[in-house]
Amino acid sequence: MRDVIYITSLELHKSLDNIEKIRHRSYLVDALIQAYELDKHNHFHSIQPQLATDNELASAHDRDYLDFLNFISNIDPNHEQLYKEQMDFYKIGYECPSFEQLPSFCKWIGGASITAARYLTRSNNNIAINFFGGWHHAKRSEASGFCYINDIVMAINELRKTFDRICYIDLDLHHGDGLQEAFYCSSKVLIVSLHKYETGFFPINSGGLDEIGETWGRGFNINVPLHHGIDDDQYLSLFMRLLPKINSSFQPEVFVVQCGADTLFGDPMKSFNLTTKCIIKCIEQIINLNKPTLLLGGGGYNIADTARLWTSIIGICLNETLDNDIPEHDYFSYYGPDFTLETWPGNRTNKNSQKYIDSLLDYIERNQIDIMKSQICQ
């Protein structure tokens, strides 16, 4: 039985409440885990995160950018207009506004994912979880998509001290553009992102099939651009065809998975038709490869559905079957009207033909899988 290391703390919850889109979400997640008594399992270990150091933050971001985040958080909001040029340069504003607790937010979020990464070594087969991380849009010197810092890059940099080959899989609705930028020229970190890709959809002009990496990283960046309305059967079939090819060609020593919940039908993004069952089965396929695994959070703006998914994932990690009827607890009312753990599939028009899905896999086979096979097997 594998140990599950779960990162949480009151300080982490308070930090996350600064992001309006996910306010209270972390409390729902922890409360539902406790309602199912998963926290009492012999192999479940709740761990307090450590704050990220300045050097750890700088492993993913330029110091000028970090200095500006510290500076702007201390400015009276009424005086921010005086620094508009710098705010525009670093993309601090409407989508990523400044707030007083921003420096501590960055250190708690980054530190939580680094803390989780440190529990994965060659000699253990742990599953480490920080569902309050997964902020995959932040760039080296730029905030984006509610993301001020890229905790995933920091966690991968920490894992690189121990592991030679790291596979990052992004299941969020949105393209993991910050990860692509960070490792686009690396053959040591394989980036795989399954995401919605349509004209005008965020992040714009990012996540195309032909973005396969450059220099040493050519072939080690895999984008799976999906259209509106994909359903469980199609998504899971695609994933189960792709994962074995990735595993055999790249031969990763550790997996990092971003488990964004905004692909679910009930999410306000209103894009895919997926249920929790589909994403759980994808995670189960990764877990069954029996390698050290770091699971992170991400998007998910229906906070009850996000708690459903992430709690279910922990159930899979602990090999526990969870009752579909949600136990009564302090946040029980959030799960109405059906009060069930599983979510319903959607009926949005599916714009993904089977021919299109097959063409994606064929392209990846020819342009990435074959390249990785030839390089890894040398």
Solvent accessible surface area in square Angstrom, and as a share of the most:
residue,aa,sasa,rsa
1,M,122,0.54
2,R,35,0.13
3,D,46,0.24
4,V,0,0.00
5,I,9,0.05
6,Y,4,0.01
7,I,0,0.00
8,T,20,0.11
9,S,7,0.05
10,L,101,0.50
11,E,75,0.34
12,L,0,0.00
13,H,14,0.06
14,K,121,0.51
15,S,8,0.05
16,L,4,0.02
17,D,32,0.16
18,N,42,0.21
19,I,11,0.06
20,E,135,0.60
21,K,99,0.42
22,I,7,0.04
23,R,99,0.36
24,H,87,0.39
25,R,7,0.02
26,S,4,0.02
27,Y,55,0.21
28,L,0,0.00
29,V,0,0.00
30,D,15,0.08
31,A,17,0.13
32,L,0,0.00
33,I,3,0.02
34,Q,102,0.45
35,A,22,0.17
36,Y,29,0.11
37,E,100,0.45
38,L,6,0.03
39,D,55,0.28
40,K,147,0.62
41,H,44,0.20
42,N,135,0.69
43,H,56,0.25
44,F,14,0.06
45,H,70,0.31
46,S,69,0.44
47,I,42,0.22
48,Q,126,0.56
49,P,10,0.06
50,Q,113,0.50
51,L,86,0.43
52,A,3,0.02
53,T,75,0.44
54,D,80,0.41
55,N,106,0.54
56,E,33,0.15
57,L,10,0.05
58,A,16,0.12
59,S,46,0.30
60,A,7,0.05
61,H,1,0.00
62,D,57,0.30
63,R,124,0.45
64,D,101,0.53
65,Y,0,0.00
66,L,16,0.08
67,D,87,0.45
68,F,10,0.04
69,L,3,0.02
70,N,69,0.35
71,F,83,0.35
72,I,0,0.00
73,S,7,0.05
74,N,123,0.63
75,I,36,0.18
76,D,64,0.33
77,P,103,0.64
78,N,130,0.67
79,H,98,0.44
80,E,35,0.16
81,Q,128,0.57
82,L,139,0.69
83,Y,57,0.22
84,K,100,0.42
85,E,149,0.67
86,Q,85,0.38
87,M,16,0.07
88,D,74,0.38
89,F,137,0.57
90,Y,26,0.10
91,K,102,0.43
92,I,5,0.03
93,G,26,0.25
94,Y,223,0.85
95,E,68,0.31
96,C,1,0.01
97,P,68,0.43
98,S,22,0.14
99,F,35,0.15
100,E,131,0.59
101,Q,85,0.38
102,L,0,0.00
103,P,35,0.22
104,S,48,0.31
105,F,2,0.01
106,C,4,0.02
107,K,61,0.26
108,W,46,0.16
109,I,0,0.00
110,G,0,0.00
111,G,2,0.02
112,A,0,0.00
113,S,0,0.00
114,I,4,0.02
115,T,8,0.05
116,A,0,0.00
117,A,1,0.01
118,R,102,0.37
119,Y,77,0.29
120,L,4,0.02
121,T,49,0.28
122,R,137,0.50
123,S,112,0.72
124,N,45,0.23
125,N,44,0.22
126,N,19,0.10
127,I,0,0.00
128,A,0,0.00
129,I,0,0.00
130,N,0,0.00
131,F,0,0.00
132,F,2,0.01
133,G,1,0.01
134,G,1,0.01
135,W,23,0.08
136,H,6,0.03
137,H,9,0.04
138,A,2,0.01
139,K,39,0.16
140,R,105,0.39
141,S,31,0.20
142,E,50,0.22
143,A,1,0.01
144,S,15,0.10
145,G,9,0.08
146,F,55,0.23
147,C,5,0.03
148,Y,3,0.01
149,I,1,0.01
150,N,1,0.01
151,D,0,0.00
152,I,0,0.00
153,V,9,0.05
154,M,3,0.01
155,A,0,0.00
156,I,0,0.00
157,N,43,0.22
158,E,25,0.11
159,L,2,0.01
160,R,89,0.33
161,K,154,0.65
162,T,51,0.30
163,F,2,0.01
164,D,70,0.36
165,R,58,0.21
166,I,0,0.00
167,C,0,0.00
168,Y,0,0.00
169,I,1,0.01
170,D,0,0.00
171,L,0,0.00
172,D,1,0.01
173,L,0,0.00
174,H,16,0.07
175,H,1,0.00
176,G,0,0.00
177,D,11,0.06
178,G,2,0.02
179,L,0,0.00
180,Q,22,0.10
181,E,93,0.42
182,A,50,0.39
183,F,21,0.09
184,Y,43,0.17
185,C,67,0.40
186,S,27,0.18
187,S,27,0.18
188,K,91,0.39
189,V,1,0.01
190,L,0,0.00
191,I,1,0.00
192,V,1,0.00
193,S,0,0.00
194,L,2,0.01
195,H,0,0.00
196,K,20,0.09
197,Y,82,0.31
198,E,56,0.25
199,T,149,0.86
200,G,56,0.53
201,F,40,0.17
202,F,67,0.28
203,P,14,0.09
204,I,109,0.55
205,N,139,0.71
206,S,19,0.12
207,G,0,0.00
208,G,4,0.03
209,L,40,0.20
210,D,105,0.54
211,E,36,0.16
212,I,10,0.05
213,G,2,0.02
214,E,95,0.43
215,T,104,0.61
216,W,201,0.70
217,G,1,0.01
218,R,130,0.48
219,G,0,0.00
220,F,3,0.01
221,N,2,0.01
222,I,0,0.00
223,N,0,0.00
224,V,0,0.00
225,P,4,0.03
226,L,0,0.00
227,H,50,0.22
228,H,36,0.16
229,G,0,0.00
230,I,0,0.00
231,D,55,0.29
232,D,33,0.17
233,D,118,0.61
234,Q,23,0.10
235,Y,2,0.01
236,L,28,0.14
237,S,52,0.34
238,L,1,0.00
239,F,4,0.02
240,M,87,0.39
241,R,99,0.36
242,L,2,0.01
243,L,7,0.04
244,P,76,0.47
245,K,69,0.29
246,I,2,0.01
247,N,32,0.17
248,S,68,0.44
249,S,0,0.00
250,F,0,0.00
251,Q,76,0.34
252,P,2,0.02
253,E,41,0.18
254,V,0,0.00
255,F,0,0.00
256,V,0,0.00
257,V,0,0.00
258,Q,0,0.00
259,C,0,0.00
260,G,0,0.00
261,A,2,0.02
262,D,1,0.01
263,T,1,0.00
264,L,1,0.01
265,F,60,0.25
266,G,37,0.36
267,D,3,0.01
268,P,72,0.45
269,M,62,0.28
270,K,133,0.56
271,S,1,0.01
272,F,1,0.00
273,N,5,0.03
274,L,0,0.00
275,T,7,0.04
276,T,2,0.01
277,K,103,0.44
278,C,2,0.01
279,I,0,0.00
280,I,25,0.13
281,K,92,0.39
282,C,0,0.00
283,I,0,0.00
284,E,58,0.26
285,Q,52,0.23
286,I,0,0.00
287,I,17,0.09
288,N,101,0.52
289,L,52,0.26
290,N,97,0.50
291,K,45,0.19
292,P,15,0.10
293,T,0,0.00
294,L,0,0.00
295,L,0,0.00
296,L,0,0.00
297,G,0,0.00
298,G,12,0.12
299,G,8,0.08
300,G,0,0.00
301,Y,41,0.16
302,N,47,0.24
303,I,32,0.16
304,A,8,0.06
305,D,13,0.06
306,T,1,0.00
307,A,0,0.00
308,R,18,0.06
309,L,0,0.00
310,W,0,0.00
311,T,0,0.00
312,S,10,0.07
313,I,0,0.00
314,I,0,0.00
315,G,1,0.01
316,I,51,0.26
317,C,7,0.04
318,L,2,0.01
319,N,126,0.64
320,E,73,0.33
321,T,138,0.80
322,L,35,0.17
323,D,91,0.47
324,N,61,0.31
325,D,94,0.49
326,I,9,0.05
327,P,41,0.26
328,E,148,0.66
329,H,40,0.18
330,D,139,0.72
331,Y,57,0.22
332,F,53,0.22
333,S,92,0.59
334,Y,94,0.36
335,Y,0,0.00
336,G,33,0.31
337,P,130,0.82
338,D,56,0.29
339,F,66,0.28
340,T,25,0.14
341,L,10,0.05
342,E,74,0.33
343,T,23,0.13
344,W,185,0.65
345,P,85,0.53
346,G,19,0.18
347,N,140,0.72
348,R,53,0.19
349,T,98,0.57
350,N,54,0.28
351,K,120,0.51
352,N,6,0.03
353,S,61,0.39
354,Q,92,0.41
355,K,170,0.72
356,Y,53,0.20
357,I,2,0.01
358,D,57,0.30
359,S,55,0.35
360,L,1,0.01
361,L,8,0.04
362,D,72,0.37
363,Y,50,0.19
364,I,1,0.01
365,E,46,0.21
366,R,137,0.50
367,N,35,0.18
368,Q,0,0.00
369,I,0,0.00
370,D,66,0.34
371,I,44,0.22
372,M,0,0.00
373,K,85,0.36
374,S,62,0.40
375,Q,74,0.33
376,I,38,0.19
377,C,92,0.55
378,Q,181,0.81
